[in-house]
C-alpha cells in the first residue's frame, strides 16, 4: 500500500526535516530496530520519521543516484523487519512500502509517532542485550540517558491533542473527496489506490483514524483537514480577519474563514492578496532594472498565517485573529509557545523549539507546502520582510505564554489605511481615485479617510469637487453633521476659523448655532470622533475651560 506522501520529494528532504529521515545503503536489522524505536518515541513531537533503505548517505545527506536493493530481497527484508520489531515494547509496527527511484528499488519504512510512549528495544540482537530507550539526536538514533530519559518517561502514553482519537466523531465524518484532493495535490501514489480500497483502510493508511475495527474513529488532525466543518468538533476553529479603516477601530470590515484548515489559510491569503496587498514597480535612476515593492511580502504573510494554524491549541475555543491596521498586520493565536521558549528567545533570528504542539498538523501543512520545515519559519518571515524593504517583524508572547502575536509592519512608502475605494491600501490619491470615491455618497467619515493620505497633488481638485459635485450627494448620516449643502463648504471655513484654539461656544457661534448639548453632539463630537479636531485638555474632557483645535489631519482642510 502506497504512503500518503510524495516519495520523490520525501527522499530529497522537501516535505520532512532531515532529522526525520534516515538513509541506509543496505539492510542492517539492529541499526534499523534502534531507529524505529527512536522514531516511535518521537520525544520532540515531530511526528515520527522515515527510514529509506537502498540510498547511501553521508552525515544524513543522501547520495544520488541511489544504489538500490535487489528486487527479490525486498519481501525478505519486510518479513525480517516484522520479526525484529516484535522486540519493541510496548508493541509497535511501522508501515513499509517498496518504491522505484531513478530505476532503482528502495524500501521506505514509515514510523509514525507511537501512542504508548516510552518504547524500548534490545541494545543488540546478540547475547547480553539490555533493553534501552532510543531517541533521535540530529540524524542519529541514540540511547536516552539522564535528562533525556526523564523527559521521555514523562511523555508516558501522552499523545499531542491533534493526534488523539476524537470520541465524538465517526469515521464517516472524514470526507473521501477532501482526502483524495489532498493525496492528488501532494502527488502521493496512494491517490490512485484510493479509488478501489475500502474507506476504513484508506483512513488507517493515512493514520487519520485509529482504534479497533468495530470502533474505528478519526483523529483530531484528520477532522481538521478532511471535514468541511471542523468547527463542529473544535469550537471557533477558524480565522477571523478585521480590516480597520483607522487606528480607533470604530470603522472596519470583518471576514471569517471556515472549513478545512488548509482552505482557511488559502482563502484568507487570497482575500488579503486582492483587498490589501499593493505592489508598485519603480524605475531607479542610473539603473537599467526597475524594482518591485509591496506593502507586505506575500510569502511572509503566508508563513505567519500558516504558523498560527500550525501552533495554536485546538483544545482552546479561540480563533486565530488577524488585524489589518493602517501601518501593520497583526496575527494573534492562542496560546503562546511551549516551554522553555520565552519572549526573549523570540527575538533571535532562529528559534529552536524542544517540543511541538501539533505534530500531525505540521506534517500535513509541510506536505501541502504551506509552511517551512522545523525552526525555519522565523528566518523566512524576517528575510522576506528585509528583502522587500519592510521594517523588522515583531514576535511576542506574554510572560504566562497565553498568546502569540506576530506583527508585520507595512513598507514605509506604502503605508495607508483601507478606504471604501475598493478596500485597497493607498498613500497618494489621484484624480481618478477622487472621481471613483465621489461617485458614491460622501459622508464625514469618507472625507476623514481622504485626509489620511497625501493629497497635495489633488487638494484643489478635492476642494472644487466637494464644493460642487458632492453637494448634491450628501447622505443621511452626513446630514446629522452638516444639515445643508452650505455646511459642506462651511466645514472649510471652520478649519480656517480653528487655526488657533477655540471654545465650544465659539465654534457653535461660528456655525450660527445655540450653545446646546444637542448641537455639540451633532456638529462638534463627530469632528472629534473622525480625528479632524481634538481636545486641548484630553485628560479633563468635561472641563468648562475645555477648548478645541485642528489635528494634523484637520489642518489639511486649510490647504
WOLINHU-V269453 format. One line per field, one symbol per residue. ss: DSSP state (A for helix, B for strand, O for the rest). psi: psi as a letter, one per 40 degrees, with the letter a starting at -180 (. if undefined). A space follows every 10 residues. Layout:
ss: ???
psi: ???
//
This chain:
ss: OOOOOOAAAA AOOOOOOAAA BBBBOOOOAA AAAAAAAAAA AOOOOOOOBB BBBOOOBBOO BBOOOOOOBO AAAAAAAAAA AAAAAOOOBO OOOOBBBBBB BOOBBBBBBB BOOOOOOOOB BBOOOOOOOO BBBBBBBOOB BBBOOAAAAA AAAAOOOOOO AAAOBOOOOO AAAOOAAAAA AAAAAAOOOA AAAOOOOOAA AAAAAOOOBB OOAAAOBBBA AAAAAAOOOA AAOOOOOOBB BBBBOOOOOO OBBBBBBOOO AAAAAAAAAA AAAAAOOOBB BBBOOOOOOB BBBBOOOAAA AAAAAAAAAA AOOOOOOOOB BBBBBOOBBB BBBOOOOOOO OOAAAAOOOO OOOOOOOOAA AAAAAAAOOO OOOOOOAAAA AAAAAAAAOO OOOBBBOOOO OOOBBBBBBO OAAAOOOBOO OOOOBOOBOO AAAAAAAAOO OBOAAAAAAA OOOBOOOOAA AAAAAAAOAA AAABOAAAAO OOOOAAAAAA AAAAAAAOOO OBBAAAAAAA OOOOOOAAAA AAAAAAAAAO OOBBBOOAAA OOOOOOBBBB OAAAAAAAO
psi: hiifihdddd eefdeiidee hhhhdahgdd dddddddddd dfdefefaah hhhehiihfe hihiiidiih deeddddddd ddddeeehhi hhhihihiih hfeihihhhh gihiefiiii iidieaifii hihiihhbei hihhibdddd dddeehfhhi deeihheeii deehhddddd dddddefiee dddeddiidd dddddefeii iidefhiiid dddddfhegd eddghfgahh hhhheidded hihiihhaai dddddddddd ddddddhhhi hihhhehdii ihiidhhddd dddddddddd eihedhghih hhhhideihh hhiiaaiiie hidddeeidh hhidihdgdd dddddddefe iaaheedddd dddddddeei ihihhhiide feihhhhhii hdefhiihie gefihidhii dddddddeei hhiddddddd edihedeedd dddddddcde defhiddddd dheidddddd dddddddfei hiiddddddd efiigidddd ddddddddde fdiiidgdeg deheehiiii idddddde.
//
